[in-house]
Amino acid sequence: MCSCNTHSSTIVEAFENAEAELIPARKHREVLNAGPLEKFKEKKFHIIQHGNRSIGIYKLAGKIYALRNQCPHMGAPLCLGHTGSTYRPAEKGTAEFTEVLKDRVIRCPWHGWEFDIITGRGLYDGKARVSTYKVRINSSDEIEILI
């Protein structure tokens, strides 16, 4: 039986290393121009509409991430929720918690479900996920979302 501290560390390590293990992007059908990179502020969501699809674009440590602005639980506008970190026990047997996944967790505004902005994975349930989109910066310094 594993201890809570070991289990928490394993979960955190999995999320921290997840960017290198992203699910391979499906072949995109179109490219959506989201505008100039300079208009996107650090640690803030910018929401764009594309047909009936709403996409949240997030800038973290100079990198751009895009995810579907819809919670898989009940369809809430996910990117209107609180962004921040999550906390895990610092050591077995202590009441202290350590901040992890700093500034890359989005919490649903309706029911509090939390997701990793980078990978789309649910923090509480490995089966839940939010769709993420590949992002690139074109030669004019504009953000392009591959849909």
N, C-alpha and C positions, 0 to 999 in steps of 0.2 A: 504494500500500500504506500503510495507516495505522500509526502508531506505537503501541506498547502503551499509552503514557501517554494518547494521544488516545482510544483505544478504551476504556480504563478510565474516563476522565472521562465519556465518552458513556454508558457503562453506569450509572455512579453517578448522573449527572444524570437519566437515565431513571427510576431507582428513586426518587430524591428528589422528582421531580415527579409520580410515579405516582398519588399520592392524588387529584389533580385529574382523573386520567384513568381512574378505576376503571371496570371493566366495569359497565354499567348493571345494577342488581339485577333479577333476574327477579321476577316477581310472586310474593309470598309467599302461602303457604297457611295459615300459622298464626303466632301470636305466642307465644314461649316466655318466661315471666318468669324471669329468672335471679337475682332477689333485689335487695336494696337496694344502691345505689351505694356506700354507705359501707363495705361489707364487702370491696370489691375494693381491693387494695393496688397501688401503683405498681410497674411492671416485674415483676409476678408473674402467672403463669397461674392461673386458677381453672377447673377442669374440671367441666362438668355433663353429665349423661346425659339424653337425650331419646329414649326407645324404644331402638332399637339404634344411635343416633347419639350420638357423644361430641363435645362442643364445648368448645374452649378460649377463655376470655375473658381479654383482656390489657388492662391499663390503662397507657397511655404518655402522659406530659405532660398528664394529666387527661382524655384521650380514651379511649374504650372501643372495642376491636376484638374481633371474634369470628371464629374459623376452625375448620374441621373438625379434630378431634384424630386425624387419620389421615394418615400419610405416603403419598403416591401411589406410592411405589416398592414397598414391601412391606407396607404396612399398620401400621407401627409407631405407638405412641401418641406422636405428634409433640410434643405440648405438655409431655411429660416431659423433653424434650431441653433443652440449654443455650440460653439466650437471651443475646444480646449484639450485637456489631457485626461488620462485616467490614472488611477492609483492602485498600487499593489502592495501587499505586506512587505515591509523592509526586511525583516528577519523573523524566523520562526520564534514564536513565544513573546513577541513585542507588540505593542499597540501602535507602533509607528508605521506609516505608509510612505511609499516612494512614488513620486510623480513619474509616469512613463508615457510613451507615445505623445510627447509634448507637442501641443498645438495641432495634432493631426486626427483628433476624434470629433466627429459630428454627432450631436445628440438630437434625436427627433423631437420636435416641439410638442407633439401630441402625447406620446406615451414613453418617451425617454430611451428608446432603443438607441444604441450607440454603434457607430461604424468607423472603421479606419478610412480616412479620406483617401489615402494613397492606394489601397488595395480594394476597397469596397466591402471587406469582410466584417461581419458582425462581431463585436467584442464578446458577446455573451453566448453566442451560438455559431459554431463554425459553418452551419448550413445556410444561415441568412447572409445575404450580400446585396449590395447596391451595385448596379451596373456602373462601370467606369469606362472612360473613353481615352484612347491614345491622343496625345497632344503634341503638336510640333509648332515651332516658330519659323515663319517663312522669311524670305530674304528682305522683306519690308518691315521686319520686326512686328508682325501681326500673329496673333494666336490662331491656330487652325485646329479644330476638333475633328477627328476622323470618326465618322458615324457609319 
